């Protein structure tokens, strides 16, 4: 089977999709790493807003931020990961940044909402050509063609 010729526009779109995934994942990865390095402070902050089982919430946040961030960069199950991170972002905004009279909290609230909006673009369009999702699709097409 001959490799398909990818147009310049398609290569640009694929590169932009990958770049976007990396950039949006960066905030989750940095935040998750920060939580990993300061578990007691993070658990204390979670407890301070009145969430039950702050240790469990901490573990969930780590899984979402580190796991979701890495999966997003790789483009693995991009639509599902992006949807989960979008929900995580909105829930985090509502729980942790709800003092909208405080300009700093309002900024963080809007940042989380904007991140959810960007993530919804990946829910709609998928991971792009430079993703594990696309690689799986290409592999299954090759396997079906070989039959």
TILUMDREN-135216 format. One line per field, with one value per residue: residue in three letters; residue number from 1; x, y, z of N, C-alpha, C, O, CB in turn. Coordinates in Angstrom, 1 decimal. Atoms other than C-alpha are relative to their C-alpha. Glycine has a CB too. Layout:
BEGIN
code	ALA; ...;
pos	NUM; ...;
nu	X; ...;
nv	Y; ...;
nw	Z; ...;
cau	X; ...;
cav	Y; ...;
caw	Z; ...;
cu	X; ...;
cv	Y; ...;
cw	Z; ...;
ou	X; ...;
ov	Y; ...;
ow	Z; ...;
cbu	X; ...;
cbv	Y; ...;
cbw	Z; ...;
This chain:
BEGIN
code	UNK; UNK; UNK; UNK; UNK; UNK; UNK; UNK; UNK; UNK; UNK; UNK; UNK; UNK; UNK; UNK; UNK; UNK; UNK; UNK; UNK; UNK; UNK; UNK; UNK; UNK; UNK; UNK; UNK; UNK; UNK; UNK; UNK; UNK; UNK; UNK; UNK; UNK; UNK; UNK; UNK; UNK; UNK; UNK; UNK; UNK; UNK; UNK; UNK; UNK; UNK; UNK; UNK; UNK; UNK; UNK; UNK; UNK; UNK; UNK; UNK; UNK; UNK; UNK; UNK; UNK; UNK; UNK; UNK; UNK; UNK; UNK; UNK; UNK; UNK; UNK; UNK; UNK; UNK; UNK; UNK; UNK; UNK; UNK; UNK; UNK; UNK; UNK; UNK; UNK; UNK; UNK; UNK; UNK; UNK; UNK; UNK; UNK; UNK; UNK; UNK; UNK; UNK; UNK; UNK; UNK; UNK; UNK; UNK; UNK; UNK; UNK; UNK; UNK; UNK; UNK; UNK; UNK; UNK; UNK; UNK; UNK; UNK; UNK; UNK; UNK; UNK; UNK; UNK; UNK; UNK; UNK; UNK; UNK; UNK; UNK; UNK; UNK; UNK; UNK; UNK; UNK; UNK; UNK; UNK; UNK; UNK;
pos	1; 2; 3; 4; 5; 6; 7; 8; 9; 10; 11; 12; 13; 14; 15; 16; 17; 18; 19; 20; 21; 22; 23; 24; 25; 26; 27; 28; 29; 30; 31; 32; 33; 34; 35; 36; 37; 38; 39; 40; 41; 42; 43; 44; 45; 46; 47; 48; 49; 50; 51; 52; 53; 54; 55; 56; 57; 58; 59; 60; 61; 62; 63; 64; 65; 66; 67; 68; 69; 70; 71; 72; 73; 74; 75; 76; 77; 78; 79; 80; 81; 82; 83; 84; 85; 86; 87; 88; 89; 90; 91; 92; 93; 94; 95; 96; 97; 98; 99; 100; 101; 102; 103; 104; 105; 106; 107; 108; 109; 110; 111; 112; 113; 114; 115; 116; 117; 118; 119; 120; 121; 122; 123; 124; 125; 126; 127; 128; 129; 130; 131; 132; 133; 134; 135; 136; 137; 138; 139; 140; 141; 142; 143; 144; 145; 146; 147;
nu	0.8; -0.8; 0.4; 0.7; -0.7; 0.7; -0.2; -0.6; 1.1; 0.3; -1.2; 0.1; 1.1; -0.4; -1.0; 0.7; 0.8; -1.0; -0.5; 1.1; 0.1; -1.1; 0.2; 1.1; -0.4; -1.1; 0.5; 0.3; -1.2; -0.7; 0.8; -0.1; -1.3; 0.0; 0.8; -0.8; -1.1; 0.6; 1.2; 0.7; 0.6; 1.1; 1.1; 0.5; 0.8; 1.2; 0.9; 0.4; 1.2; 1.1; 0.2; -0.2; -1.1; -1.0; -1.1; 0.6; 0.1; -1.4; -0.4; 0.7; -0.6; -1.2; 0.3; 0.5; -0.9; -1.1; 0.4; 0.7; -1.0; -0.9; 0.8; 0.3; -1.2; -0.2; 1.1; 0.6; 1.4; 0.0; 1.4; 0.5; -0.9; 0.4; 1.3; -0.2; -0.7; 0.9; 0.9; -0.9; -0.3; 1.2; 0.3; -1.1; 0.3; 1.2; -0.3; -1.2; -0.2; 1.4; 0.1; -0.2; -0.2; -1.4; -0.4; -0.9; 0.9; 0.7; -0.9; -0.2; 1.3; 0.1; -1.1; 0.4; 1.1; -0.6; -0.6; 1.0; 0.3; -1.1; 0.1; 1.1; -0.5; -0.5; 1.1; 0.6; -0.8; -0.9; -1.4; -0.7; -0.9; -1.1; 0.6; 0.1; 1.3; -0.1; -0.9; 0.8; 0.9; -0.8; -0.4; 1.2; 0.3; -1.0; 0.3; 1.2; -0.4; -0.8; 0.8;
nv	-1.2; -1.2; -1.1; -1.1; -1.3; -1.0; -1.3; -0.9; -0.5; 1.1; 0.1; -1.1; 0.2; 1.1; -0.6; -0.9; 0.8; 0.6; -1.1; -0.4; 1.0; -0.2; -1.2; 0.1; 1.1; -0.5; -0.5; 1.2; 0.7; -0.8; 0.0; 1.3; 0.2; -0.9; 0.7; 1.2; -0.5; -0.6; 0.7; -0.4; -1.3; 0.1; 0.6; -1.1; -0.9; 0.7; 0.1; -1.3; -0.4; 0.8; 1.2; 1.2; 0.9; -0.8; 0.8; 0.6; -1.0; -0.3; 1.0; -0.3; -1.1; 0.5; 0.8; -0.8; -1.0; 0.7; 1.0; -0.6; -0.8; 0.9; 0.6; -1.1; -0.3; 1.2; 0.2; 1.3; -0.2; -1.5; -0.6; 0.3; -0.7; -1.4; -0.2; 0.2; -1.2; -1.2; 0.1; -0.3; -1.5; -0.8; 0.3; -0.7; -1.4; -0.2; 0.4; -0.7; -1.4; -0.6; -1.3; -0.8; -1.4; -0.1; 0.0; 1.1; 1.2; -0.1; 0.3; 1.5; 0.6; -0.1; 0.8; 1.4; 0.0; -0.1; 1.3; 0.9; -0.3; 0.5; 1.5; 0.4; 0.1; 1.4; 0.9; -0.1; 0.3; 1.1; -0.3; -0.4; 1.0; 0.4; 0.5; 1.4; 0.3; 0.1; 1.2; 1.2; 0.0; 0.4; 1.4; 0.8; -0.1; 0.8; 1.4; 0.4; 0.1; 1.2; 1.2;
nw	0.0; 0.1; -1.0; 0.6; 0.0; -0.9; 0.5; -1.0; -0.9; -0.9; -0.9; -0.9; -0.9; -0.9; -0.9; -0.9; -1.0; -0.9; -0.8; -0.9; -1.1; -0.9; -0.8; -1.0; -1.0; -0.9; -1.3; -0.9; -0.4; -1.0; -1.2; -0.6; -0.5; -1.3; -1.0; -0.3; -0.9; -1.3; -0.3; -1.2; 0.2; 1.0; -0.7; -0.9; 0.8; 0.3; -1.2; -0.4; 0.8; -0.5; 0.8; -0.8; 0.4; 0.7; 0.6; 1.2; 1.0; 0.4; 1.0; 1.2; 0.7; 0.6; 1.2; 1.1; 0.5; 0.5; 0.9; 1.1; 0.7; 0.8; 1.0; 1.0; 0.8; 0.9; 0.9; -0.2; -0.4; -0.2; -0.2; -1.4; -1.0; 0.0; -0.6; -1.5; -0.5; 0.1; -1.1; -1.1; 0.0; -0.4; -1.4; -0.8; 0.0; -0.8; -1.4; -0.6; 0.5; 0.0; -0.6; 1.2; -0.4; -0.1; 1.4; 0.2; 0.1; 1.2; 1.0; 0.0; 0.4; 1.5; 0.6; 0.0; 1.0; 1.4; 0.3; 0.4; 1.4; 0.9; 0.0; 0.7; 1.4; 0.2; 0.0; 1.3; 1.1; -0.3; -0.3; 1.2; 0.7; -0.8; -1.2; 0.0; 0.6; 1.4; 0.3; -0.1; 1.2; 1.2; -0.1; 0.3; 1.5; 0.7; -0.3; 0.8; 1.4; 0.2; 0.0;
cau	0.0; 1.4; 1.6; -0.8; 0.5; -0.4; -0.9; 0.9; -2.4; -3.0; 0.5; 0.0; -3.4; -1.9; 1.1; -1.3; -3.5; -0.5; 0.8; -2.6; -2.8; 0.6; -0.2; -3.5; -2.1; 0.8; -1.4; -2.7; 0.7; 2.3; -0.6; -0.6; 3.1; 2.7; 0.0; 2.3; 5.1; 2.8; 0.3; -0.5; -1.0; -3.2; -5.3; -5.6; -6.8; -9.3; -10.6; -10.8; -13.5; -15.6; -15.2; -15.7; -12.8; -10.1; -7.5; -9.8; -10.4; -6.6; -6.0; -8.7; -7.2; -3.8; -5.2; -7.1; -4.3; -1.3; -3.0; -5.3; -2.5; -0.2; -3.0; -4.0; -0.4; -0.2; -3.6; -4.9; -8.7; -8.5; -12.3; -13.0; -9.9; -10.8; -14.4; -13.3; -10.8; -13.4; -15.8; -12.9; -12.1; -15.7; -16.2; -12.8; -13.9; -17.2; -15.8; -12.4; -12.8; -16.4; -15.6; -16.2; -16.1; -12.4; -10.7; -8.0; -10.7; -12.7; -9.7; -9.1; -12.8; -12.7; -9.4; -10.9; -14.0; -11.8; -9.8; -13.0; -13.9; -10.6; -11.0; -14.4; -12.7; -10.9; -14.1; -15.5; -12.5; -10.4; -6.6; -5.6; -3.1; -0.3; -2.1; -2.2; -5.9; -5.1; -2.3; -4.8; -7.3; -4.5; -3.4; -7.0; -7.4; -4.1; -5.2; -8.6; -7.0; -4.6; -7.5;
cav	0.0; 3.4; 6.1; 8.9; 12.3; 14.7; 18.2; 21.1; 22.4; 19.0; 18.9; 22.3; 21.4; 18.2; 20.2; 22.8; 20.2; 18.5; 21.9; 22.8; 19.5; 20.1; 23.7; 22.9; 19.8; 21.9; 23.6; 20.2; 18.7; 21.6; 21.8; 18.1; 18.0; 20.9; 18.9; 15.8; 17.8; 19.3; 16.7; 18.0; 21.6; 20.5; 18.2; 21.0; 23.3; 20.8; 20.3; 24.0; 24.4; 21.7; 18.8; 15.4; 12.9; 15.4; 12.6; 10.9; 14.2; 14.8; 11.4; 12.2; 15.5; 13.9; 11.3; 13.9; 16.4; 14.1; 11.2; 13.3; 15.7; 12.9; 11.2; 14.5; 15.1; 11.5; 11.9; 8.7; 8.6; 12.3; 13.0; 11.2; 12.6; 16.1; 15.7; 14.5; 17.4; 19.9; 18.6; 18.7; 22.3; 23.5; 21.6; 23.0; 26.5; 26.2; 24.6; 26.4; 29.7; 30.8; 34.0; 36.0; 39.3; 38.7; 39.7; 37.0; 34.3; 35.6; 35.4; 31.7; 30.9; 32.3; 30.6; 27.2; 28.0; 29.0; 25.7; 23.8; 25.6; 24.7; 21.1; 20.9; 21.6; 18.3; 16.6; 17.8; 17.2; 14.5; 14.4; 15.1; 13.3; 13.3; 11.3; 7.8; 7.8; 8.4; 5.8; 3.2; 4.2; 3.8; 0.5; -0.9; 0.3; -1.4; -4.6; -4.6; -4.0; -6.9; -9.3;
caw	0.0; -1.0; 1.7; 1.0; 0.2; 3.0; 1.8; 3.4; 4.9; 6.4; 7.9; 9.3; 10.8; 12.3; 13.8; 15.2; 16.8; 18.4; 19.6; 21.0; 22.9; 24.4; 25.4; 27.0; 28.7; 30.2; 32.8; 34.0; 34.1; 36.0; 38.4; 38.9; 39.5; 42.1; 43.9; 43.8; 45.5; 48.2; 49.1; 52.6; 51.5; 48.6; 50.8; 53.4; 50.7; 49.5; 53.0; 53.6; 50.9; 52.7; 50.3; 52.0; 51.8; 50.8; 50.3; 47.8; 46.0; 46.0; 44.3; 41.8; 41.0; 40.5; 38.2; 36.2; 35.9; 35.5; 33.8; 31.7; 30.8; 29.6; 27.7; 26.0; 24.9; 23.4; 21.8; 23.3; 23.5; 23.0; 22.8; 26.1; 27.9; 26.7; 27.8; 31.3; 31.6; 30.5; 33.2; 35.7; 34.8; 35.2; 38.5; 39.8; 38.8; 40.6; 43.8; 44.2; 42.3; 43.2; 45.0; 41.9; 43.7; 44.1; 40.8; 41.2; 41.8; 38.9; 36.7; 37.7; 37.3; 33.7; 33.0; 33.9; 31.8; 28.8; 29.2; 29.1; 25.9; 24.3; 25.4; 23.9; 20.5; 21.0; 21.9; 18.6; 16.4; 18.0; 18.4; 14.8; 12.6; 15.1; 17.8; 19.0; 18.1; 14.5; 14.6; 15.8; 13.0; 10.4; 11.8; 11.7; 8.1; 7.1; 8.9; 7.2; 3.8; 4.3; 4.8;
cu	0.9; -0.4; -0.7; 0.8; -0.8; 0.3; 0.6; -1.0; -0.3; 1.1; -0.1; -1.1; 0.4; 1.0; -0.7; -0.8; 0.9; 0.5; -1.1; -0.2; 1.1; -0.2; -1.1; 0.3; 1.0; -0.6; -0.4; 1.2; 0.8; -0.8; 0.0; 1.3; 0.1; -0.8; 0.8; 1.1; -0.5; -1.3; -0.8; -0.6; -1.2; -1.2; -0.6; -0.9; -1.3; -1.0; -0.5; -1.2; -1.2; -0.3; 0.2; 1.2; 1.0; 1.1; -0.5; -0.1; 1.4; 0.5; -0.7; 0.5; 1.4; -0.2; -0.5; 1.1; 1.2; -0.3; -0.7; 0.9; 0.9; -0.8; -0.4; 1.2; 0.2; -1.1; -0.6; -1.4; -0.3; -1.4; -0.4; 0.9; -0.4; -1.3; 0.2; 0.8; -0.8; -0.9; 0.8; 0.3; -1.2; -0.3; 1.1; -0.3; -1.1; 0.3; 1.1; 0.1; -1.4; -0.1; 0.2; 0.1; 1.5; 0.6; 0.9; -0.8; -0.8; 0.9; 0.2; -1.2; -0.1; 1.0; -0.5; -1.2; 0.6; 0.7; -1.0; -0.5; 1.0; -0.1; -1.2; 0.3; 0.6; -1.1; -0.7; 0.9; 1.0; 1.4; 0.8; 1.0; 1.2; -0.5; 0.0; -1.4; 0.0; 0.9; -0.8; -1.0; 0.8; 0.3; -1.2; -0.3; 1.0; -0.4; -1.2; 0.3; 0.8; -0.9; -0.5;
cv	1.2; 1.0; 1.1; 1.2; 0.9; 1.4; 0.9; 0.5; -1.1; -0.2; 1.1; -0.2; -1.1; 0.6; 0.9; -0.7; -0.6; 1.2; 0.5; -1.0; 0.2; 1.3; -0.1; -1.0; 0.6; 0.5; -1.1; -0.7; 0.8; 0.0; -1.3; -0.3; 0.8; -0.7; -1.3; 0.4; 0.6; -0.6; 0.6; 1.4; -0.1; -0.7; 0.9; 1.0; -0.6; -0.1; 1.3; 0.5; -0.9; -1.3; -1.2; -0.8; 0.7; -0.9; -0.7; 1.1; 0.4; -1.1; 0.1; 1.1; -0.4; -0.8; 0.8; 0.9; -0.7; -1.0; 0.6; 0.8; -0.8; -0.7; 1.0; 0.2; -1.2; -0.1; -1.3; 0.2; 1.5; 0.6; -0.3; 0.7; 1.5; 0.3; -0.1; 1.2; 1.2; 0.0; 0.4; 1.5; 0.8; -0.3; 0.7; 1.5; 0.3; -0.2; 0.9; 1.5; 0.7; 1.3; 1.1; 1.5; 0.3; -0.1; -1.2; -1.3; 0.0; -0.4; -1.6; -0.7; 0.1; -0.8; -1.5; -0.1; 0.0; -1.4; -1.0; 0.2; -0.5; -1.5; -0.5; 0.0; -1.4; -1.0; 0.0; -0.5; -1.1; 0.5; 0.5; -1.1; -0.5; -0.4; -1.5; -0.5; -0.2; -1.2; -1.3; -0.1; -0.5; -1.4; -0.9; 0.0; -0.9; -1.5; -0.5; -0.1; -1.2; -1.3; -0.4;
cw	0.0; 1.1; -0.7; 0.2; 0.8; -0.5; 1.1; 1.0; 1.0; 1.0; 1.0; 1.1; 1.0; 1.1; 1.0; 1.0; 1.1; 1.0; 1.0; 1.2; 1.0; 0.9; 1.0; 1.1; 1.0; 1.3; 0.9; 0.5; 1.1; 1.3; 0.7; 0.7; 1.3; 1.1; 0.5; 1.0; 1.3; 0.4; 1.2; -0.2; -0.9; 0.7; 1.0; -0.8; -0.4; 1.2; 0.4; -0.8; 0.4; -0.8; 1.0; -0.6; -0.9; -0.6; -1.3; -1.2; -0.5; -1.0; -1.3; -0.8; -0.6; -1.2; -1.2; -0.6; -0.6; -1.1; -1.2; -0.8; -0.9; -1.2; -1.1; -0.9; -1.0; -1.0; 0.1; 0.5; 0.3; 0.3; 1.5; 1.1; 0.0; 0.7; 1.6; 0.5; 0.0; 1.2; 1.3; 0.2; 0.5; 1.5; 0.9; 0.1; 1.0; 1.5; 0.6; -0.4; -0.1; 0.6; -1.1; 0.2; 0.1; -1.4; -0.3; -0.2; -1.3; -1.2; -0.1; -0.4; -1.6; -0.7; -0.1; -1.0; -1.4; -0.3; -0.4; -1.4; -1.0; 0.0; -0.8; -1.5; -0.3; 0.1; -1.4; -1.1; 0.1; 0.1; -1.2; -0.4; 0.8; 1.4; 0.0; -0.5; -1.5; -0.4; 0.1; -1.2; -1.2; 0.1; -0.3; -1.4; -0.7; 0.3; -0.8; -1.5; -0.3; 0.0; -1.3;
ou	1.8; -1.6; -0.4; 1.5; -2.0; 1.5; 0.6; -0.7; -0.5; 0.9; 0.2; -0.9; 0.1; 0.9; -0.4; -0.9; 0.5; 0.5; -0.8; -0.4; 0.8; 0.0; -0.9; -0.2; 1.1; 0.1; -0.3; 1.2; 1.2; -0.2; 0.1; 1.4; 0.7; -0.3; 0.8; 1.4; 0.3; -2.3; -2.0; -1.7; -2.2; -2.4; -1.8; -1.9; -2.4; -2.2; -1.6; -1.9; -2.3; -1.3; 1.2; 1.4; 1.3; 1.7; 0.3; 0.3; 1.6; 1.1; -0.1; 0.6; 1.7; 0.5; -0.1; 1.2; 1.6; 0.2; -0.3; 0.8; 1.1; -0.3; -0.5; 1.1; 0.5; -1.0; -1.1; -1.6; -0.9; -1.5; -1.0; 0.3; -0.4; -1.4; -0.4; 0.4; -0.7; -1.1; 0.4; 0.3; -1.0; -0.6; 0.7; -0.1; -1.0; -0.1; 1.0; 0.9; -1.6; -1.3; 1.3; 0.4; 1.9; 0.4; 0.9; -0.6; -1.0; 0.4; 0.2; -1.2; -0.3; 0.8; -0.3; -1.2; 0.1; 0.7; -0.8; -0.7; 0.6; 0.1; -1.1; -0.4; 0.4; -1.0; -1.0; 0.4; 1.5; 1.7; 1.9; 1.0; 1.6; -0.1; 0.0; -1.5; -0.5; 0.6; -0.6; -1.2; 0.3; 0.3; -1.0; -0.8; 0.6; -0.3; -1.2; -0.2; 0.7; -0.4; -1.2;
ov	1.3; 1.1; 1.5; 1.5; 1.1; 1.7; 0.5; 0.7; -0.8; -0.4; 0.9; 0.1; -1.0; 0.3; 1.0; -0.3; -0.6; 1.0; 0.7; -0.6; 0.1; 1.2; 0.4; -0.9; 0.1; 0.3; -1.0; -1.1; 0.2; -0.1; -1.4; -0.9; 0.4; -0.7; -1.6; -0.4; 0.7; 0.1; 0.8; 1.6; 0.6; -0.2; 1.0; 1.4; 0.1; 0.1; 1.4; 1.4; -0.8; -1.9; -1.2; -0.7; 0.4; -0.5; -0.8; 0.8; 0.7; -0.7; -0.1; 1.0; 0.0; -0.7; 0.6; 0.9; -0.4; -1.0; 0.3; 0.8; -0.5; -0.8; 0.6; 0.4; -0.9; -0.7; -1.9; 0.8; 1.8; 1.4; 0.6; 1.2; 2.1; 1.3; 0.8; 1.7; 2.1; 1.0; 1.1; 2.0; 1.7; 0.6; 1.2; 2.1; 1.2; 0.5; 1.4; 2.2; 1.4; 1.9; 1.7; 2.3; 1.5; -1.1; -1.7; -2.1; -1.0; -1.1; -2.1; -1.7; -0.9; -1.3; -2.1; -1.2; -0.7; -1.8; -1.8; -0.7; -1.1; -2.1; -1.6; -0.7; -1.9; -2.1; -1.1; -1.2; -1.6; 1.7; 1.0; -2.2; -1.7; 0.2; -2.1; -1.6; -1.2; -1.9; -2.2; -1.2; -1.4; -2.1; -2.0; -1.0; -1.7; -2.3; -1.6; -1.0; -1.8; -2.3; -1.4;
ow	0.8; 1.4; -1.9; 1.1; 0.6; -0.7; 2.3; 2.2; 2.2; 2.2; 2.2; 2.2; 2.2; 2.2; 2.2; 2.2; 2.2; 2.2; 2.1; 2.3; 2.2; 2.1; 2.1; 2.2; 2.2; 2.3; 2.1; 1.7; 2.1; 2.4; 1.9; 1.8; 2.3; 2.2; 1.7; 1.9; 2.2; 0.4; 1.2; 0.3; -0.8; 0.5; 1.2; -0.2; -0.4; 1.0; 0.9; -0.3; -0.1; -0.6; 1.7; -1.8; -2.0; -1.7; -2.2; -2.3; -1.7; -2.1; -2.4; -2.0; -1.8; -2.2; -2.3; -1.8; -1.7; -2.2; -2.4; -2.1; -2.1; -2.3; -2.3; -2.1; -2.2; -2.0; -0.9; 1.6; 1.3; 1.2; 2.1; 2.0; 1.1; 1.4; 2.3; 1.6; 0.8; 1.9; 2.2; 1.3; 1.3; 2.2; 2.0; 1.1; 1.8; 2.4; 1.7; 0.2; -1.0; 0.7; -1.2; -0.7; 0.1; -2.0; -1.4; -1.1; -1.9; -2.1; -1.2; -1.1; -2.2; -1.8; -1.2; -1.7; -2.3; -1.4; -1.3; -2.2; -2.0; -1.1; -1.4; -2.3; -1.4; -0.6; -1.9; -2.1; -0.8; 0.1; -1.0; 0.1; 0.7; 2.4; -1.1; -1.1; -2.0; -1.4; -0.8; -1.7; -1.9; -0.9; -0.9; -2.0; -1.6; -0.7; -1.3; -2.1; -1.4; -0.5; -1.4;
cbu	-1.0; -0.2; 1.3; -1.4; 0.1; 0.5; -1.4; 0.6; -1.3; -0.2; 1.3; -0.3; -1.2; 0.7; 1.0; -0.9; -0.7; 1.2; 0.4; -1.3; 0.0; 1.4; -0.2; -1.3; 0.6; 0.7; -1.2; -0.9; 0.9; 0.2; -1.5; -0.3; 1.1; -0.6; -1.3; 0.6; 0.8; -0.1; 0.2; 1.0; 1.1; 0.4; 0.6; 1.2; 0.8; 0.3; 0.9; 1.1; 0.2; -1.2; 0.9; -1.3; -0.6; 0.6; 0.3; -1.4; -0.6; 0.9; -0.4; -1.5; 0.2; 0.8; -1.1; -1.2; 0.5; 0.8; -0.9; -1.1; 0.8; 0.6; -1.3; -0.4; 1.3; 0.0; 0.4; 0.9; -0.4; 0.5; -1.0; 0.1; 1.4; 0.0; -1.0; 0.8; 1.3; -0.8; -0.6; 1.4; 0.4; -1.2; 0.1; 1.3; -0.4; -1.2; 0.5; 1.2; 0.7; -0.9; 1.1; -1.2; -0.7; 0.7; 0.8; 1.0; -0.9; -0.6; 1.4; 0.5; -1.1; 0.1; 1.3; -0.5; -1.0; 1.0; 0.8; -1.3; -0.2; 1.4; -0.1; -1.2; 1.0; 1.1; -1.1; -0.4; 0.8; -0.1; 0.6; 0.8; 0.5; 1.1; -1.4; 0.1; -1.1; 0.6; 1.2; -0.8; -0.6; 1.2; 0.5; -1.1; 0.1; 1.4; -0.2; -1.1; 0.8; 1.0; -1.2;
cbv	0.0; 0.6; 0.5; 0.1; 0.5; -0.3; 0.6; 1.2; 0.4; -1.3; 0.0; 1.3; -0.5; -1.1; 0.7; 1.0; -1.2; -0.6; 1.2; 0.1; -1.4; 0.1; 1.1; -0.3; -1.2; 1.1; 0.9; -0.9; -0.3; 1.5; 0.4; -1.1; 0.4; 1.3; -0.5; -0.7; 1.0; 1.5; -1.5; 0.0; 0.9; -0.9; -1.3; 0.7; 0.5; -1.4; -0.6; 1.0; -0.1; 0.8; -0.1; -0.8; -1.1; 1.0; -1.1; -0.6; 1.3; -0.1; -1.4; 0.3; 1.2; -0.8; -1.1; 0.9; 0.9; -0.7; -1.0; 0.9; 0.8; -1.1; -0.6; 1.2; 0.1; -1.2; 0.3; -0.9; -0.9; 0.6; -0.6; -1.6; -0.2; 0.5; -1.0; -1.3; 0.2; 0.0; -1.4; -0.8; 0.4; -0.4; -1.5; -0.2; 0.5; -0.9; -1.4; -0.7; 0.1; -1.0; 0.2; -0.2; 0.4; -1.1; 1.3; -0.2; -0.1; 1.5; 0.7; -0.4; 0.8; 1.5; 0.1; -0.4; 1.1; 1.1; -0.4; 0.1; 1.5; 0.5; -0.5; 0.9; 1.1; -0.2; 0.4; 1.5; 1.2; -1.0; -1.1; 1.2; 0.5; 1.2; 0.6; -0.5; 1.1; 1.3; 0.0; 0.1; 1.4; 0.9; -0.3; 0.4; 1.4; 0.3; -0.2; 1.0; 1.3; -0.1; 0.2;
cbw	1.2; -1.4; 0.7; 0.7; -1.5; 1.4; -0.4; -0.8; -0.8; -0.7; -0.8; -0.8; -0.8; -0.7; -0.8; -0.8; -0.8; -0.7; -0.9; -0.8; -0.6; -0.8; -1.0; -0.7; -0.7; -0.7; -0.3; -0.9; -1.2; -0.6; -0.4; -1.0; -1.0; -0.3; -0.6; -1.2; -0.8; -0.2; 0.2; 1.2; -0.7; -1.2; 0.8; 0.7; -1.2; -0.6; 1.2; -0.3; -1.5; 0.1; -1.2; 0.1; -0.9; 0.8; 1.1; 0.2; 0.6; 1.2; 0.6; 0.3; 1.0; 1.1; 0.4; 0.5; 1.1; 1.1; 0.6; 0.5; 0.9; 0.9; 0.5; 0.7; 0.9; 0.9; -1.4; 0.9; 1.3; -1.3; -1.0; 0.2; -0.4; -1.5; -0.5; 0.3; -0.8; -1.3; 0.1; -0.1; -1.4; -0.9; 0.2; -0.6; -1.4; -0.4; 0.1; -0.5; -1.3; 0.6; 1.1; -0.9; 1.3; 1.0; -0.2; 1.2; 1.2; -0.2; 0.2; 1.4; 0.6; -0.3; 0.8; 1.4; 0.2; 0.0; 1.3; 1.0; -0.2; 0.5; 1.5; 0.2; -0.3; 1.0; 1.1; -0.3; -0.4; -1.1; 0.6; 0.3; -1.3; 0.1; 0.3; 1.5; 0.4; -0.6; 0.9; 1.3; -0.2; -0.1; 1.5; 0.9; -0.5; 0.6; 1.5; 0.2; -0.4; 1.2; 0.9;
